[in-house]
Structure formats: C-alpha cells, structure tokens
Amino acid sequence: MKTKISKDFEPNSQTIALAKGRGMPIKDWLYHLLPEFRLYWVDRNIKRDSWQSTFWNHAKNEWERADKSRLYRKATDPLPSKPKPATHILPQAKKAIQKATKSKEERNAQADKWLSQLK
C-alpha cells in the first residue's frame, strides 16, 4: 500500500545494515542525507510503496556519486566536518536547516540508536 512519507521518517535497521555493508559512515553519511531527503519528499507530497527502499536508493546513489567524483579518498572516510554542498541544492539545504529541530546531541543519540540496532 502506497503511503506518504512521514516528517519524522528514519531508516530502519535493514537500511542501516545495507549502508554499513557498503562502508557508509552511518552518523556522518546517512544522517547527513536524511534532512534533505525528508524535505524533498514531504514537499512533493507523493505516495510510495516503500520509503525505506526509496531512501536506500538515494543514499546508495549519492554514495556512488561522491565516490566517483573523488570527494573521498577511501569509501570508509567520514565526511569533512563542514562539507560543501553542491550549489544546486543550496536552497533545499537552507530549508532543511531551518526546519531542523534536533540538536547535535539529539542527532548523535539517534545515530547511536541506529547503530545499536545492528548489534
């Protein structure tokens, strides 16, 4: 059954496991993608069969694009502390930042929760 994405969508343990298997840093990569992903799909107001699959495809594609463009020397390197967004996404990134309600501590706690699901 198709549903709209919830404003508090988060990847489940299977999605996190797939990302970890690809060498994606969970805290620095997945959580980095999440606000923009939510904003984009909430604003589009579209229904999908699986938001987990949609998010996984987005994360995988962005990871491959970053790897191909040599933003990282190795696939396991974390993002820089202040990554430079592509200019075409600056308006969306600004909206995501403005809509973000979680503090850095809350983000880290959520990322730790995701990681604990893998154990």
WOTAWO-V726280 format. One record per run of one state. SS is the DSSP state (h for helix, s for strand, l for the rest). FROM is the first residue (numbers start at 1). TO is the last residue. If there is no record, write none. Layout:
BEGIN
ss=(SS;SS)
from=(FROM;FROM)
to=(TO;TO)
END
This chain:
BEGIN
ss=(l;s;l;h;l;h;l;s;l;h;l;h;l;h;l)
from=(1;3;5;13;22;26;45;47;49;51;69;87;100;104;118)
to=(2;4;12;21;25;44;46;48;50;68;86;99;103;117;119)
END
